[in-house]
């Protein structure tokens, strides 16, 4: 989190404490309503604004917006809401086949989603120029590689790279 958001040591300490409290809250809510996604969402919707305000006071606007994207992804991953069946299958694979932690799954999904948006934009913007489209795709893949290497262990990275690239290029 510190590196990806460009946090100072003081910001990191504050944000980490907030994130740990929020993670504990999410886990408690998921445990309280194990088979009721609507109740989980309602409970999270009540509590999340408190943490949003804490993050806003600890981070710059850009850092906070980036981190909020991660928080939304975390809620979606934990509740299964707003996730396509393909992404849900990918999340399950990440956890079971590759042994990723929840944090690694969330970070990887953020990278994957960002890359998918860039890939789709590249396809649309450069649909009439295969050379430029290929060059841009190569840049996107290089960016993904760099980010994933910072999230995963070397063993995890080597195992998931093919699946991640395949999912991104899926039309």
C-alpha positions in Angstrom: 0.0 0.0 0.0 2.8 2.4 0.9 4.6 2.1 -2.4 1.6 1.9 -4.7 0.0 5.0 -3.2 3.2 6.9 -2.6 2.6 7.4 1.1 5.0 9.0 3.5 5.8 7.0 6.7 3.4 9.0 8.7 0.6 8.6 6.1 1.3 4.8 5.9 1.1 4.4 9.7 -2.3 6.2 9.8 -3.7 4.5 6.7 -2.6 1.1 7.9 -4.3 1.5 11.3 -7.5 2.6 9.5 -7.3 -0.2 7.0 -6.8 -2.8 9.8 -9.9 -1.5 11.6 -11.9 -1.5 8.4 -10.8 -5.1 7.5 -11.8 -6.3 10.9 -15.2 -4.6 10.5 -15.7 -6.2 7.1 -14.8 -9.6 8.5 -17.1 -9.2 11.4 -20.0 -8.2 9.2 -19.3 -11.1 6.8 -19.3 -13.5 9.8 -22.5 -12.0 11.2 -24.4 -12.4 8.0 -22.7 -15.4 6.3 -25.5 -16.2 3.8 -27.1 -12.8 3.3 -25.2 -10.5 0.9 -27.9 -7.9 1.2 -27.5 -7.6 5.0 -23.7 -7.6 4.5 -24.0 -4.7 2.1 -26.4 -2.8 4.2 -24.1 -3.1 7.2 -21.1 -2.1 5.2 -22.9 0.9 3.7 -23.6 2.2 7.2 -20.0 1.8 8.4 -17.9 2.7 5.3 -18.5 6.5 5.4 -16.7 6.6 8.8 -13.6 5.1 7.3 -13.8 7.2 4.2 -13.6 10.3 6.3 -10.7 8.9 8.3 -8.8 8.1 5.0 -9.5 11.6 3.6 -7.9 13.2 6.6 -4.8 10.9 6.4 -4.1 11.0 2.7 -4.0 13.4 -0.2 -7.0 13.5 -2.5 -5.3 11.5 -5.2 -4.1 8.9 -2.7 -7.5 8.7 -1.1 -9.3 8.2 -4.5 -6.9 5.4 -5.4 -7.4 3.7 -2.1 -11.2 4.1 -2.2 -11.1 2.1 -5.4 -9.3 -0.7 -3.6 -11.8 -0.5 -0.8 -14.7 -0.9 -3.2 -12.9 -3.8 -4.8 -12.4 -5.4 -1.4 -16.1 -5.1 -0.5 -17.1 -6.5 -3.9 -14.7 -9.4 -3.6 -15.7 -10.3 -0.1 -19.4 -10.1 -0.8 -19.4 -11.4 -4.3 -21.5 -8.4 -5.4 -20.8 -6.5 -8.7 -18.4 -9.2 -9.9 -19.0 -11.2 -13.1 -19.0 -15.0 -12.9 -15.7 -14.9 -14.8 -14.0 -12.6 -12.2 -15.5 -14.7 -9.4 -14.0 -17.8 -10.9 -10.7 -16.0 -11.2 -10.8 -14.9 -7.6 -11.5 -18.4 -6.4 -8.6 -19.7 -8.5 -6.3 -17.0 -7.0 -7.2 -18.1 -3.5 -7.3 -21.9 -4.0 -4.9 -22.7 -6.8 -2.3 -20.0 -6.2 -2.6 -19.5 -2.5 -3.1 -15.7 -2.6 -4.1 -13.8 0.5 -7.2 -11.6 0.4 -4.9 -8.6 0.2 -3.1 -10.1 -2.8 -6.3 -10.9 -4.5 -7.6 -7.4 -4.0 -4.5 -5.8 -5.3 -4.3 -8.2 -8.2 -7.9 -7.5 -9.1 -7.3 -3.8 -9.1 -4.4 -4.3 -11.4 -6.4 -6.6 -13.6 -9.4 -4.3 -13.8 -7.2 -1.3 -14.7 -5.4 -3.3 -17.3 -8.7 -4.5 -18.8 -9.9 -0.9 -19.1 -6.7 0.1 -20.8 -6.8 -3.0 -23.1 -10.4 -2.2 -24.1 -9.5 1.4 -24.8 -6.5 0.4 -26.8 -8.6 -2.0 -28.9 -11.1 0.7 -29.6 -8.7 3.6 -30.2 -6.3 1.6 -32.4 -8.6 -0.8 -34.1 -7.5 0.4 -37.5 -3.8 0.3 -36.8 -2.6 -3.2 -35.8 1.0 -2.1 -35.2 0.1 0.7 -32.7 -2.4 -1.7 -31.1 0.3 -4.3 -30.6 2.8 -1.7 -29.2 0.2 -0.4 -26.7 -0.7 -4.0 -25.7 2.9 -4.7 -25.1 3.1 -1.6 -22.8 0.0 -2.7 -20.9 1.5 -6.2 -20.4 4.8 -4.7 -19.2 2.9 -2.5 -16.7 0.9 -5.5 -15.4 4.1 -7.5 -15.0 5.8 -4.8 -13.0 2.8 -4.3 -10.7 2.1 -8.0 -10.2 5.8 -8.7 -9.3 5.3 -6.1 -6.5 2.2 -7.9 -5.2 3.0 -11.6 -5.5 5.8 -13.9 -4.5 8.0 -15.0 -7.3 6.4 -18.4 -7.2 2.9 -17.0 -7.3 3.7 -14.6 -10.1 5.1 -17.3 -12.3 2.0 -19.5 -11.8 -0.6 -16.8 -12.4 1.0 -14.8 -15.2 -0.5 -16.8 -18.0 -4.0 -16.7 -16.4 -3.9 -13.0 -15.8 -2.8 -12.1 -19.3 -5.4 -14.5 -20.7 -8.2 -12.8 -18.7 -7.1 -9.3 -19.7 -7.0 -10.2 -23.4 -10.4 -11.9 -23.3 -12.7 -10.0 -25.5 
